[in-house]
Amino acid sequence: MQDFVDGNAFNLEQGQRSRKLFAAVVLAALDDAIADDKKYGNGAEQIARWARSRDGCQVLSCAGIDPSERVVANLMAFVANGVRTSVALSREESGRRNQAKAA
């Protein structure tokens, strides 16, 4: 019985690691699209094309994200903001946003 529980815990942990890996790929794709948007002005279209592609849908699914049109629209809006993912996910940026909303 103990081996069964350990096996399930190991499989769950491996699945979570895999999901994090694919989430990192999504964040990298967002950063690439933001860079394209600043350089060429077509980043939102690039991320939409990628998210609707077969590979993009598989990566989003493996990251635990439903590859729907709503997600594509939100990815495009994120790219249009032009804030890199590392900055957007930082605590400092979150604090600044909360202060701006409160003001």
Secondary structure, 3 states (H helix, E strand, C coil): CHHHHHHHHHHHHHHHHHHHHHHHHHHHHHHHHHHHHHHCCCHHHHHHHHHHCHHHHHHHHHCCCCCCHHHHHHHHHHHHHCCCHHHHCCHHHHHHHHHHHHC
